[in-house]
């Protein structure tokens, strides 16, 4: 992947059966590993995308962990602070 594992990025991996998702990230003084395994279903992994790397925001990662189809969902646009006031 040629990415720096010590960056602030969170790396997400799924097993072939799509029953386990692992999230790995560097927090400044060590690696953090989060693993979620589901028993009677499968994660809706992004299998039909042509690229090896996909950037997800925090909301999309939550959707992935909750088994939502990321190809069907789209969050609200982020507003700059001066448009909210």
N, C-alpha and C positions, 0 to 999 in steps of 0.2 A: 504494500500500500504506500510505501515511502512517506509515511506520516510520522511525526514526532510523538512518541507515547508519553513524553513528559510535558506536552502542551496542555492547554486548558480544555481540550476537546474530550468528549465522552465517546468511547467506542462501544458500539452495540453489535452483538453477535447472536446468531440463532442456530440451533442444531438442525440437522437435515429433516428430522421428524416435525419440526416447528412446535415443539412442546417446551423448550427451554430458551430463555433469552438471558444473556449475560451483558451487563454494562460494566465497563472498566474505565477508570479515569485516574489521573494523577492529581492529588490534592495539595501538593507542595512539599510533603515530606513522606509520602507513601502512596501506594496504589489502593484504590477503593474498588471493591467488586460487589456488584449487586446481581443476584441470580433470582429469576422467577421461573418456576416450573408449574405448568398447568396439567391437570390429570386427565380430563375428559374432553378436551378440545384442542385446537391448534391456534397458534398466533397467526394473524394475517400478515405475513411477511411480504415485503416488496420484491417478489420474485421475478416479475416481468420487466423490470427496469434494465436498460442496456448498460448501465454503469456499475462499477464495483463499489463506489462511494456515494452516499446520499447524505445531504445535510438536513438535519431535523431540528426544530426548535423544541423548547421544553414541553409545550402543549402537545406537539406531535409525538414525543416520546411517551407522554402519559397516555395518549390515545393508543399507541402501539401496545403498551403494557396492559391496557384495558380491553384489547382485542378489537378495536375499531379498524375499519378499512381506511387506511390513509389516502388511498386514491380517490375516495368519495368525499372526504372531509376537507374543509378549508376553514381556517380560523378567521376571525375578524382582522382587518388591517390594523397595524400598529400606528397609533397617532402620536405625533410629536407633542411634547408637553405644552407648547404655545397654542395648539388648537383646542385643547381641553378647557383652558381657562376662559 
